[in-house]
Amino acid sequence: MKINQLNILLALVVVLLALSSCKEDIKPIGDPLSQVNGIADTWKLYHVNQVDELNDKSDNFIDVSTIIMGATPAEITFNPDKTFTLNPGTMRNFLPVDGSWAFDDEDYPSQIILTDSNGETVLDMLSPVREKVDNRLEVKYIRPINGCADLEGKRGAVSYEYYFERI
């Protein structure tokens, strides 16, 4: 009886070894897509939401596209040399019109930092913008308002979500 149990145990070990040695090697699916190359293009504004940053409910925004965008949509161009230009069209503009841009992290960006002679303007990224894949650029600008700040004392109570499409 002990011999049968030993044979079964030995057979089980052999089967387990055979199964574990049959694992497929994980192959890379290619080089990661560049976020810098992904944003380097001209983008046309097509939608704007105004968000109440002090309200944590899911319905804390309103569509203000017709009010903010005006008759001529804004266009922003991000250049590979890390410069940008914004043609605001008839948009009510809170953003700088030209200067330099940078990601907070070039591999996994969560913010675009626009720099001009007045300082830095931070745009929170609502989605990635990879080359050859993403044709939309979605960012949030939290507008500073005197007397309205979050717990860190840095940001305002109202933000604007800008939705751009690649031209």
C-alpha positions in Angstrom: 0.0 0.0 0.0 2.9 2.4 0.8 4.4 1.6 -2.6 1.1 2.6 -4.4 0.9 5.9 -2.5 4.6 6.6 -3.2 4.0 5.8 -6.9 1.0 8.1 -7.0 2.9 10.9 -5.3 5.8 10.4 -7.7 3.5 10.5 -10.7 1.9 13.7 -9.4 5.2 15.4 -9.0 6.2 14.4 -12.5 3.0 15.8 -13.9 3.3 19.0 -12.0 6.9 19.5 -13.2 5.9 18.8 -16.8 3.0 21.3 -16.6 5.2 24.0 -15.1 7.9 23.6 -17.7 5.3 24.2 -20.5 4.8 27.9 -19.7 4.9 30.2 -22.7 7.5 32.9 -22.5 6.0 36.3 -22.3 6.9 38.2 -25.4 6.9 42.0 -25.6 4.2 43.5 -27.8 6.4 46.3 -29.0 7.9 49.5 -27.9 5.6 51.6 -25.7 3.9 54.5 -27.6 5.4 57.9 -26.9 3.2 60.4 -25.0 5.4 63.2 -26.3 4.9 62.2 -29.9 1.2 61.6 -29.1 0.5 65.1 -28.1 2.7 66.8 -30.8 -0.1 68.0 -33.1 -2.8 70.6 -33.5 -6.0 70.1 -31.5 -9.4 71.8 -32.0 -11.7 72.4 -29.0 -15.1 70.8 -29.4 -16.6 70.6 -25.9 -16.2 72.3 -22.5 -17.7 71.3 -19.1 -17.6 73.6 -16.0 -17.1 71.6 -12.8 -18.0 72.5 -9.3 -14.8 71.3 -7.5 -16.4 71.7 -4.0 -19.3 69.4 -4.8 -18.3 65.7 -4.8 -21.6 64.5 -6.4 -21.4 62.8 -9.8 -23.6 65.6 -11.4 -21.3 68.4 -10.4 -20.8 69.8 -13.9 -22.6 71.6 -16.6 -22.0 71.8 -20.4 -20.8 75.4 -21.1 -19.5 74.8 -24.6 -21.7 77.4 -26.3 -20.8 80.0 -23.6 -17.0 79.3 -23.4 -16.2 78.3 -27.0 -17.9 81.1 -28.9 -18.4 81.0 -32.6 -14.8 80.0 -33.5 -13.3 77.1 -31.6 -9.9 77.4 -30.1 -6.9 75.4 -31.5 -3.8 74.5 -29.6 -0.6 73.2 -31.1 1.9 71.2 -29.1 5.3 71.1 -30.9 7.9 68.3 -30.5 10.4 70.9 -29.4 8.2 71.5 -26.2 6.7 74.8 -27.3 3.0 75.5 -27.8 0.7 78.1 -29.3 -3.0 78.6 -28.5 -5.2 80.3 -31.0 -8.2 81.1 -28.7 -10.6 81.9 -31.5 -13.6 83.5 -29.8 -13.2 81.3 -26.7 -13.3 82.9 -23.2 -9.7 82.1 -22.5 -8.1 81.3 -19.1 -5.0 79.7 -20.7 -1.7 81.1 -21.8 -1.4 81.7 -25.6 2.2 80.6 -26.1 5.3 79.3 -24.3 6.7 76.0 -23.4 5.1 72.8 -22.3 6.1 69.7 -20.3 4.6 66.6 -18.8 5.0 66.0 -15.1 6.3 62.5 -16.1 7.1 61.7 -19.8 6.4 58.0 -19.4 3.2 58.2 -17.4 2.0 61.8 -17.5 -0.9 63.0 -15.4 -0.4 66.7 -16.0 0.6 69.1 -18.8 2.5 72.1 -17.5 2.2 75.2 -19.7 4.8 77.9 -18.9 4.8 81.5 -20.2 6.1 84.8 -18.8 3.3 84.8 -16.2 4.4 81.5 -14.7 3.0 77.9 -14.9 -0.5 76.8 -15.7 -1.3 73.1 -14.9 -3.7 71.0 -16.9 -4.7 67.7 -15.4 -5.0 65.0 -18.0 -8.3 63.2 -18.0 -7.0 60.5 -20.4 -3.8 59.4 -22.1 -2.8 60.8 -25.5 -0.6 58.2 -27.2 0.7 58.5 -30.8 -1.2 56.6 -33.5 -3.9 55.6 -31.0 -5.6 58.6 -29.3 -7.3 61.3 -31.4 -8.7 63.2 -28.4 -7.0 65.3 -25.8 -9.0 65.7 -22.6 -7.7 68.1 -19.9 -8.9 69.9 -16.8 -7.9 73.4 -15.8 -8.7 74.3 -12.2 -9.2 78.0 -12.2 -7.8 79.9 -9.2 -10.5 82.0 -7.6 -9.6 84.4 -4.7 -11.1 83.1 -1.4 -12.0 79.7 -2.8 -9.3 77.1 -2.3 -9.0 73.4 -1.6 -7.4 72.1 1.6 -3.9 72.7 0.2 -4.8 76.3 -0.4 -3.6 76.2 -4.0 -6.6 75.7 -6.3 -10.0 77.2 -6.9 -13.6 75.9 -6.6 -14.3 75.8 -10.4 -12.6 73.9 -13.1 -13.1 73.6 -16.8 -12.8 70.3 -18.7 -11.6 70.9 -22.2 -12.1 68.3 -24.9 -10.0 68.6 -28.0 -9.8 66.5 -31.2 -6.8 66.0 -33.4 -7.1 68.0 -36.6 
